[in-house]
C-alpha cells in the first residue's frame, strides 16, 4: 500500500497575520504549511522572472529551518517543472576556516539538500568560501559584495534566526550598515551548532557572513522560525525595540519584510500568549482556561479566590461580558484542571499500553513516573524505542566498552586472537578519528548496542521486562549524522506492524515542537501516519502525548496530570541513571546544561508547584500529558 509521506497528516491549511508586531508576522499551523508557503513565494517569483527572461537573484540560508522549503522546491522542480536555470543564488554565510568538501561545510549542505536536485547552473551558485587564507579574507568579502551588486541586488532573501537573534552570522553587536565580513561566533551560536560538529570543541570560532546591510538591501525578505526554542527571540525581534543586540530586529526598518513562524515559535508573541491584551478575541473554552490560569499567576491568587476586579483590571472584561459570572468562570477552569488529575492513567482493568520513545532514554526521562505507575498497576506495558540513538555516545564511552570486552576475552578466551585483533582495530579507529569525523558503521553499531543495553536496564527498573521491549531502529535515523532523512513509507509500516502486533488500548508519544534536532517530531509523524493506517482495521488506541527533556506543557494545555510520589520519583531517577552514556554530560545537551535527571525532576516538581499555587491538591511531582487532537 502506497503512503503519501510528502505531506504530513492532519495539516490544516490555515495561517493568520498577528497584531502587535513591528514586522508583519504570519503564523502557520505547522512547519510544513510554512515551508509550502515560502516555497510558493519563491516559485511565483521564479516563474514571473522566467516569463520575462530575466534572472532571479535569491539569497539563501542554511540550517534546519529552511530544509522544508528546499524539499518543497525540489518537489516543484520534479513534479511541476519549476525551472531554476535562470536563478542566481547567494548564500548568507560559511564557517571559517572550513574545507568546502567537509561534511560540516555549508557548500556541502547546499549541494546535498538543494543544488544536487534542481537545475541551478553551477556558475550561478555563490557561497562564501571558508578556505580563503586569512590575509585574503577582506578582499574576498569585498568581491562578494560587488558580485551581488553586479547582478542588481537580491530579489528575495530567505533567512532563519538564531537564538542569539542573529541573521546570517550577524551576532549581537553587528551594525545595521555592516557588509560581508569575517566575524567571531557568539558562544550561544557555537553551542547550538555543537550537535552538527559532534561536540562544541569542534565548532569553528569564526565565520564569513553577509552583513546586516547586505541583507537589508534585498528587495524582499522572509525570515522563518520554527520551534519553541525560538519563541523568545522571535518576540524580541518582532515586537521589541530595534537593537544591534538582536540583528533580526533591524528587519523592522525594512519596507518589505515578513516573519513566517509556526505556532511553537509564535508562542511568546503578545497576540498569541495573551491575545486579550491586544484587542477583541473569539473566546473558546481553551482560551478561557488559558486566560484564567494566566490571571491567577498575574495577581498571585489561587483560581477560586479570583475576584471580579482582578478580571477587570487585567484586560479580561470581555470574558466577563461573554459569560457573565466570574464565579462560574473560575469554577469551570478549576474543575477542568481537577478532573485532569489522574492517579490511574490506564484505568482499573488491565490494558495494553505502548510507550513510544524516540531515543533510548526519552521514556524514563520524560514520563518515567507514569511508566512506573502503569507497570505497578498491572498493565501490559510495552516500550518501542524508535531510533538507536547511536550518534549521541561519546568516543570515550565506546572505548570503555571495547576495553571491557577485550579484558573479558582475555579472561575467558585467552586464545581468541582474532577477536582481540578486531577489538584493537576498533580502538584504533576511534583514536585516529579526526574531530568532527563521522563514525564508521562498525562504531555506530557499538554505540547503538550501548544505548540498547542501557535502555533495557532502565526499562527493567521501571518494571517493564525485556520481552516487552521493541527496538524499531527506524530507517530515517540511519544517516550517522545529526541531520536525518524525511519520514518514509518504511518507517510508517514498521510502526503500523507493531500496532497490529500489540493492538494497544493506549499509546504515549513524544509530541515535541521544541526538539532542537527534529527526531521527536519525525517519530511523532511516523506514529500518527501509522495510527491512521491501522484505524480502518479497528485498531484505535487512546493517543496521549508527552513532552521531551526540553519543555513541559503549560497548565492550560494539560489534559491529564499524573501525580508522582517521592518513591516513584526516586525509582524514575534510578531508571534514568541506567543510561550511563548520557549521565553527567549528554552528547547534545543543547542550551540546558543540567543533567537529564535534574531537568526531569525540576520539571515535574515545578508542575506540581504550579498546580498547588492554582489551589489544586498538593503533590510531590506531576507528569503532564495532552491528548492528540489531530495536530502536533
N, C-alpha and C positions, 0 to 999 in steps of 0.2 A: 504493500500500500504506500503510495507516494505521500509525503508530508511536506507541506509548504513551510520551510524554515526561513524564508527570506523576510517574512513579515511576522513579528511577534503576535501571539494570540491576544484577543480581547483588546486590541488597540482602538481607542475612541478618537476619531479624527477631530478633536476639539483643541482649540488654542484660544487664548484670550490675552488682550493687552491689559496691563495692570496700571492703576493710577498711582500717583505719588512717587514716581521715579523721574529722575532728571535725564535719563536716557530712555527713549522708547523701549519698552520691555514687553516681550510676549512669552507667556508660559505655555508649554506643551505638556500634554498628559504623560507622554513617555519620551524617552530618549530617541526611540525610533521615529516618532512623529516629528521631532525636532530635526533629525537628520534628513528625513524626506523633504521637509520644508526648505532647509538650507540648500540641499541638492537641487531642488526645483528652481530656486532663485539663480543658482549658478547655471543650470541648464537653459533657463529662459534667456539669460544674458548671452550665453554662447550661441544659441540659435539665432538670436536677433543680430548678433555681430556676423555670424556666418552668412546670413541673408544679404548683408551689405559688403561682404568680403573684406571686413576689417578685423584686425587681430583683437583677441580678448586678453587683457592683462590681469592675471589673477595673483593675489598674494595668498600664500598657503601656510597653514600651521602644521605642527606635528603633535604627537601625544595621543592619549586615548580618546579625548573628546571628539576630534574630527573623524575618527575611524568609521563611524556610521555614515557620515557624509560621503567619504571616499567609496565605501561599499555600494551606496546607492548610486553614485555617479558611474561606477563600473557597471552596475546593472543597467542603467540607462544607456550606456555605450553598447552593451552586448545585446540588449533586448529591444531598444528603441532607437538604435543607430545614432546616438548622440556623438557628433564628430568633434574631436579635440585637436584636429590637425591645424586649426587656426588659433590655438591657445598658447599664450606665453605665460610662464609661471615664475614667480619669485618667492622662495621660501623665506620665512622670518629669520631663522637662526640655525646655528650649529655649535656643538661643543668645540672647545679648543684647548689643547690640541686634540685632534681626532682624525684617524685614518678614514677616508670616505668609504672604504670597504668593511670597516668594523661593524659588528652586529649592533653596536651602540650608536652608530652614526645616523644622523637624520637623512643623509644620502641613501643609506641602506633602507631606512624606514620608508621613505617615499617611494623607492623602487618597488619594494615588496608589497606595500599597501595601496599603491595607486599607479605609478607610472608604468609598471610592467603589464598593466591590464587595460590601458587605454592608448590612444594613438597621438599623444603629445609628442611632437618632434623632439629628439634629444637636444638639438641646438637651441630649442626654446625653453629648456629647463634650466633654471638658475637657483642654486642652493649655495649659501655661504660655505666656503671650504675651511675645514678645520686643520688642514695640513700646511697652512701658509706659515712660512718662517716668521718669527717674532718681529724681525726688522722690516718685514714687508706687509704686516697686517694693516697698518694705517692706509697705505696706498691702495691695498686691495679693497678696503671698505669704501674708500672714496670712489673707486671704479665701480663698485656695486651700485652705489647711488646714481652714478652717471648712466649706468646701463638702464636703470629703471626710468630715468628721465628721457633717455633716448627713445624708449617705447611710448612715451607720452604719459607716464604715470600709471598707477594701478586703477583699474576699473572697479574692482571689488577686492577687499581684503577680508579674509576669514581669520578669526582669532579664537584662541582659548584664553583662559585666565588662570594664573597660578594662585596658590593660597596666599602668597605674599602680595597679590594684586597685580602681578606683572603681566604685561602683554609682550609677546616675544620674550626676550630675556631682559626686559627693561625693569630692573629691580628697584626697590624703594630708593628714592633719591634721584631717579632719572629725570632729566629736564624735559619740558614739553617740546623744545626745539631740537632735541638730540637726534642724531643721524646714525647710520650704520657704524658700529664700532666694536671694539673688544671690551667686555665687561667682566667684573667679578660676580660670581653667583652667590646669591643670598643663602645662608645656612638652611632656611626652610625649603628653598628650591632644591638644594642638594639632597636634603633628607627625603623629599618627596620622590626624587629620581633614584634613590638608592636601590629600590627593588629591581629596576631595569638593569642596574650595573652589578647585581649580586653583592651589594654591600656599599654603604656610604663612602668607605675609604676609596672606592674605585671611581667615584663620580668626579669628573674634572672640576676644577675651581674656576674656570673661565669659559666664556662662550663669545662668539661673534653674533651680533643681533642687529636687525634693523632697529632704528631708533623710534622714539615716540613721534617725532616729527615726520619721519619716513612713513609711518603708519597712518598718521592723521592726514597726510597728503592724498590718500586714496579717495576716489570719488564716492564710494560707498563702503561701509564697514559693517560686518556682522560678527559679533562676539558671542561665543557659546559657553555655557557652563552646565555641567551635569553632576548631580550627586550632592548630598547634604554637606559633605566636607568643603564644598564651595559656597555654601549658603551665606556665611558671614561676610566673605569678601565680595560677593555679588551685591549685598546690601550696601557695603561701603562704596563700591564703585558706582552703583546706580542711583543711590539716594543721598549720600552724604557729600561733604564739600569736595571740590577738586583739590587734589594734593599730589605732590610728587612722591609721597609715601605709598600711593596706590596708583600706579601709572594708568591702570584701566579707567580711573576716574576722569582722565583727560578726554575720554570719548564724549563726555557731557558737552564739550566745546565743539564737537563735530556736527555738521548740519545734516548728515545723512548716515546715522549710525543706528544699529538695532542690537539689543541684548536679547538673545534667544536662550531660554533656560528651561530645564524640566522642572517638575513640581518640587523635587527634592532640593534643587539649587535655589528655588524661589522661596524656600521655607521661612527665611528671616525678613523678607520684604514686608514692609508695614501693611500693604494691602492684602497680604497673604496671612501673616501671623496675627494681625489684629485688624481685620478689614472694617470693623465697626468704627474705627478711629477716622477713616478717610472718607466716609460717606455712607449713603444708603446701601443696604445689602439685602439679599434674599435669604431670610432666616430659615435654617433647616435644623432638625434635631442635633446633627453633628456640630453645626456652628454654635448652637445654643450651649451644648456641652463644653465646647472649647472656650467660649466666652466666659461662662460662669466659673470654670476652673481657673482661667486667667485672672478674673476679678478677685477670686479668693486669694491668689498669690499677691496681687497688687495691693490689697488692703490688709493682708495678713490675718484673715479670719477664716475659720472653717466654713464649709459650704452652708450649713444650717444656721449660721449666725450672720449671714449677709443680710443687709437691710436695704430698703428702697433707696436711701440716699447714696449708698455705695454704687448702685446701678446708675443713678442719675449723674453722679459726679465723675463717672468713668466711661462716658460715651455709650452707655447701654440703655438709654431711654427708649430706643426703637424696639428693643426686646420687650420691655415692659408694655409698650404700646401694642405690640402684637399679641402678647399672651395675657396681659392684664394683671396677673397675680404674681408678685415676687415669691410668695410662699410656695406656689405651685412650681415655679421655675426651679428654685433651689432644691425642692424635694425631688423633682423629676431627675435632675442631674445626680443628686446624691444616691437615689435608688438605682440608677443605671450603673454607677460605679460599684455599689454594694452588691448588686446582682451578679456582677462580673467576677467577684471573688469566688474562687473555686478550689476547694481542698481535694476534690476527687475529679481530676481533669478528664478521665475516661469513664466516669460513672462507676456504678457498683458492680455490674455484671462484667465478666471477663471480656476484654476486647483485644483485637489485633491492631497493633499500632506500629507505624513505620516512622522513624525519625530520620529525615534526610540531612546528612551532614556534608556540606560542600568540601571541606577539608577534613582531615582525620581527627581534628580536635574541636570542631565547632559544636558538636553535640554536647560535650560536657562543659565547655566554656559558656555557651550561650543559653542552654536550657538543661544543664546537668541536674539541677534540683528537681525539675519536673520529670526528667528521665528516671531519676532515682525513685521519685514518688510513684510513677507509673509501674515500675518494676516491683516496688514494695507492696503495691496494692493488688498484685497478682495478674497483671495484664501481660499478654504475649507481646513484648516489645522487641522490634527489630530495628537495627541501625543500618542505614545504607550510606556508606562512605563513597561520595560521588567521584572524588578525584584522589590521586595518590598523594598529593602534597609534597612530591619529591624535590621540588626546586627550593623548598624552604628548610633545608637541612644544611647546617654548617659543615664545611670540609673536615673540621677537627672532630665533629661527631662521627662522621663516616670513618675517619682514621681510627678512632677509638674502637668502633665495632670491628673493623678489619683486624686490629691488633688482638682483640678478644678471640676472634675466630682462629687466628694464627696460633695463639697460645693453646687454644682448645685442641687443635690438630696436633700440635707438638706433644700434648699430654696424652692424647688417646690414640693418635695415629702417627707415631714418630717417623714412619717410613713414607708418609704422604707427601713426597717431594713435589709432585705435580701441583697439588692443591696449594702448598706453601709458595711455590713459584708464582702461581696465578695471583695469590693474595699480595705478594710483593710487587707484582706488576701494577695491581690496582693502587697500592700505596704510592708508587712512583708516578702514576697518572695524576694523583692529587698534588703531590709535591712539586711536579713540573708544570702544573697548570698556571697560566698567567692570570693576573687579576682581571675579573670580568669575563673570562672564557666560559663557554658552555661546558657542562659535564658530558662525558661520554654516555652512551646508552647503558653500559655496564654500571657506571657510577650512579646514574639515575635509578637503576634497578635496586642498588644497595640502599640508596636514600629512601626509596619508596618502601622497601622492606622495613626500614627503621620506623617510618611513620605507621606502617601497618601493625607492627608488633606493639607499638605504643598505644594505638587505638584499641587493640584487643585488651590490653591491660587496663586501660581506662574504662572500657565498657564493662569489664568484669567487676571493677569496684562499684560501678553504678548498678550492678545486678543483672546485666544482660549477658547471657552465656555466648560463647564463641560461635555456636551453631546458628545463632540468630543474627550474626553479622554478615553483611554483604558488601564486598569491595568492588564497586562498579567500574572504576577506572575509565571514566567516560573519555571517548576519543578526543573531544575538543581540547582537552587539557594537555594532551601529549605533544607539546612543542619543545619542551626543555627550556622554555623561556617564560618570562612573566606575561608577555602578550600571548593571547590564546586565539584559537580559531573560533569563528561564529558557531552557534548551536547547529547541529546537523541531525539528519534523519536517524543515523545510527545511535546517537546519544539518546534521542527520544524513545526509540524502540527498546533500548536496554532498560530504561526506567519503566516503560509500559509492561515489559515482560515481568519485572519484579512486582508491579501492582497486580498483575494476573496471578502470579505465584502466591502472594500473601493474601490478596483480597482484603485489604485493611479496613477497619471501621474508622480509623483516624490516621491522618498523616500530619507531620510537622515539617515545615520547610523554612529555610532562611530567606526572609523577604527583604533583603537589604538593598536600599538605593545607594548607600554610602560606602559600600565595599570599594576601597581605592583601586583594587586590581580587577574588579569585574567578575570574578569567579562566582560569587554568590548569586549575582543577577543571572548569569548564564545557566547556572544549575537550577535556579527557580524556573526559568523559561523551559528547561527540559522537563521538569516535573509538571508544569502547567500543560504543556503540549501533550504529555503522556496521559495525564488525567482526562483531558478532553478526548483523547484517542480511545480510552477504555470505557468511557462513560456509557457508550452505546451497548456495552456488554454487561451493564448493570453494576459496574464497579464504581461507586460514587461515595468515597470516604469524606468524613468531615475534614476540612482543609484549614489548618492553623499555621500562621506564620510567626516566626520568632526573629529577633534581631541578632546580628553578629557581634563581634567584640568591640565595634566602634561606637555604636549608638544604642539607645533604648527607645521604645515607643514613648511618645508623650502621653500624659494621663488621659487626654481626651481621645486618643487613638486606641487605648487598651480596651479590649472586649473580654479578655479572660486574664485574671490575675491569680497566679498560683502561689500561695504563701509557703515559705520555707522556714523550717525550724532551725535552731542552731546546729543540731545534729546533722541535718541534711546538708547544710552549708559546709560543714566540715568534711562530709563524705564527698561532696562535689569538689572541694579543694583537693582532696586526695586523688580523685579521678583525673583532675587537670594535671597534677604533679606527675602522673604516669607518662605524660608527653614530655619526656626529658629533653628531647632535641629543641623544644620550644620554651623550655624553662630558663629562667634568669634573663635571657635576651633572645627574643624571637628574631628570625632572619629578616622579616619585613615588619618592623614594629610600627611603621607609619609615623604620625606626629605624636602619638601617645607612647611614652617610654615605659609606662607601668607594665609590670608582668601581667600576663593574661589572667591569672587567678585574682590579682588585685583589682584589675578592671572589673572582672565579673562580680566580685563581692561588693565593690563600691557601687556598682550599678544597681544590683538587686537591693542593697540596703537603702540607697537613695530613693528607689521607687517606693519602698515601704515607708520611708520618712515622709515622702510627698503625700501618700495616702493618709498617713496619720495627721498631717497638717490640714488636710481637707476634712478632717473629722471622722474618718473611717476607722475601722478597727486597727489596732497597732500590731504589726507583725515584725519578726526579726529581719526578714528579707522577702522580696516578691519577684518572681519572674513573670514577664508580661507577654501576652500573645494577642494577635489580631486575626480575625477570620479573613480568608481570601475572598474578596468580592469582585474578582474579575480584573484586577489590575495590580501592578507592583508599585 
